[in-house]
């Protein structure tokens, strides 16, 4: 059993490293949009396009560029927040399910 858990920990670290490298290649604007989408999905606004634009401005003001990648991947519910944000903007479709 302990070998299985150790393998899982190694796989988890590897997956996080891959995600970190991938997101780190995003532009500053793309990272800000991703964080704003996460915040929208967390319920930090009603989900209107104007709300997204306001969240985007807040991200630029509050999250330092060098910390953005870590901020994104450290969210335990990242996929849920992104999905919910997309749904609020009516971008999520059944094709993405």
C-alpha angles and dihedrals in degrees: 000000000000091000089055092051092048091050089050092052091050092048091048093052090047092052092049090050091052091048091047092052092047096049092041088065091060118104119251089256093052092050090049091050091050092051092046089051090051091050090049089052091049089060099254089142142010095268103252121141089247089055090053091052090051091048089050090056090049092051092053090050098043109032117065112227094236091054098045098092093050091044090055099047095043092065106106093205096042096135093047093049092049093047092048091047091052090048091052090053090047090241097114111092135178088257088068094050 
